[in-house]
Amino acid sequence: MSIFKGSGVALITPFDDDLRVDYKSLNKMINYGLKNNTDAIIICGTTGEAPTLEDEEHLNVIKECIKVVNGKIPVIAGTGSNNTNHAIMMSKEAQKLGANGLLVVTPYYNKATQKGLEKHYEAIANSVDIPILMYNVPSRTGCNINPQTAINILKSNDNVIGIKEASGSIKQVEELAKLSKEQNVPVDLYSGNDDDVISILKNGGLGVISVCANITPKKTHDLVYKYIDGDVNMAKKLQEEQKELSDALFSEVNPIPIKEACYQMGLINSPKLRLPLTVMENDTKENLSKVLKKQHLI
């Protein structure tokens, strides 16, 4: 059974000016999504600056999110690591806290062979009972899950049910969809890029795990469901609007611009990020502000 269909927000982790987790702003972000049709919350992923969260902070953010959501929509916790044992520990703890599912990125820096990826996901899957989504983002990790490898992992592990596909290669997505059909191995497929949503949906995708949805949760939800309901022209129109926003939100490394956007919209109290990430440069910030104004977000 799928964890969700539609728009899952890749939620930011707000910090105060002293770079402590700002739980008041976090709660505001969560409630903003809940009020505007977000279909799932993905907490402590790339956009949530998980690499700079200490384990205790990481788990406290997951705990707080689950508490605030209170069962209204699924909460999917990012628990990936390039250390398989660490990923297992974090996955177990997230399950204990009540997460509905896990998002597990491929190992980064040390990377892995395709066989290593199969063993990595098998070890994590065997440690928990809740559903797992693989997260394929080779531009960040230097490690790509080949389509047949993804199928092998899905086939061998009942609780690995799908993939957040952010390779940027629609050809790879098409190959994955083809293999899924040919080998009768279901895959819950989600776009990991805001400008690829329709391309993913065309290939049997269930939705998107979205950065834009931090600030346009209803529009992102509507984009997916307009397509699913057969209103492809409206879905394309919404996708085009999201592309303009997405271009501005990825003009610097994510989540730098999305934090600035949330700050300008009054959703968080500070746009601060932990090093090595820094606040936006003036020229890209100015362009972001123009797009936010054009789309009536500020």
QUIFENNOR-V453102 format. One record per residue. RES is the residue in three letters. NEAR is the number of other ideal C-beta (glycine too) atoms within 8 Angstrom. Layout:
# QUIFENNOR-V453102
res=<RES,RES>
near=<NEAR,NEAR>
This chain:
# QUIFENNOR-V453102
res=<MET,SER,ILE,PHE,LYS,GLY,SER,GLY,VAL,ALA,LEU,ILE,THR,PRO,PHE,ASP,ASP,ASP,LEU,ARG,VAL,ASP,TYR,LYS,SER,LEU,ASN,LYS,MET,ILE,ASN,TYR,GLY,LEU,LYS,ASN,ASN,THR,ASP,ALA,ILE,ILE,ILE,CYS,GLY,THR,THR,GLY,GLU,ALA,PRO,THR,LEU,GLU,ASP,GLU,GLU,HIS,LEU,ASN,VAL,ILE,LYS,GLU,CYS,ILE,LYS,VAL,VAL,ASN,GLY,LYS,ILE,PRO,VAL,ILE,ALA,GLY,THR,GLY,SER,ASN,ASN,THR,ASN,HIS,ALA,ILE,MET,MET,SER,LYS,GLU,ALA,GLN,LYS,LEU,GLY,ALA,ASN,GLY,LEU,LEU,VAL,VAL,THR,PRO,TYR,TYR,ASN,LYS,ALA,THR,GLN,LYS,GLY,LEU,GLU,LYS,HIS,TYR,GLU,ALA,ILE,ALA,ASN,SER,VAL,ASP,ILE,PRO,ILE,LEU,MET,TYR,ASN,VAL,PRO,SER,ARG,THR,GLY,CYS,ASN,ILE,ASN,PRO,GLN,THR,ALA,ILE,ASN,ILE,LEU,LYS,SER,ASN,ASP,ASN,VAL,ILE,GLY,ILE,LYS,GLU,ALA,SER,GLY,SER,ILE,LYS,GLN,VAL,GLU,GLU,LEU,ALA,LYS,LEU,SER,LYS,GLU,GLN,ASN,VAL,PRO,VAL,ASP,LEU,TYR,SER,GLY,ASN,ASP,ASP,ASP,VAL,ILE,SER,ILE,LEU,LYS,ASN,GLY,GLY,LEU,GLY,VAL,ILE,SER,VAL,CYS,ALA,ASN,ILE,THR,PRO,LYS,LYS,THR,HIS,ASP,LEU,VAL,TYR,LYS,TYR,ILE,ASP,GLY,ASP,VAL,ASN,MET,ALA,LYS,LYS,LEU,GLN,GLU,GLU,GLN,LYS,GLU,LEU,SER,ASP,ALA,LEU,PHE,SER,GLU,VAL,ASN,PRO,ILE,PRO,ILE,LYS,GLU,ALA,CYS,TYR,GLN,MET,GLY,LEU,ILE,ASN,SER,PRO,LYS,LEU,ARG,LEU,PRO,LEU,THR,VAL,MET,GLU,ASN,ASP,THR,LYS,GLU,ASN,LEU,SER,LYS,VAL,LEU,LYS,LYS,GLN,HIS,LEU,ILE>
near=<4,8,13,12,8,12,16,18,15,13,15,13,12,14,13,12,6,5,7,6,12,12,7,7,13,15,10,10,15,13,9,10,14,10,5,9,9,15,13,15,15,14,13,12,14,12,12,16,13,11,4,7,13,5,7,6,9,12,12,9,15,15,9,11,14,11,7,10,12,5,3,5,10,11,15,17,14,16,14,10,9,7,6,10,6,8,14,11,8,13,15,10,10,13,12,6,11,7,13,10,13,17,16,14,13,17,16,11,7,6,10,10,5,9,6,9,15,12,8,13,14,11,10,16,12,6,8,11,4,10,12,17,17,14,15,14,13,10,7,8,12,7,11,8,13,8,10,7,11,14,14,9,15,14,8,7,12,4,10,13,13,15,14,14,13,11,11,6,6,8,6,12,15,9,9,16,12,8,12,13,7,6,8,5,9,7,14,11,15,16,18,12,9,15,9,11,18,11,10,14,14,7,12,8,13,10,15,16,13,14,13,13,16,17,13,11,15,8,11,17,15,11,16,17,9,12,13,8,6,5,8,8,6,9,14,9,8,12,12,8,10,16,10,11,14,13,10,14,14,9,9,9,5,11,14,13,15,14,15,13,15,15,12,10,10,4,11,13,8,11,10,10,12,8,6,3,10,6,8,11,6,6,6,12,10,8,10,16,10,8,12,14,9,7,10,4,9,6>
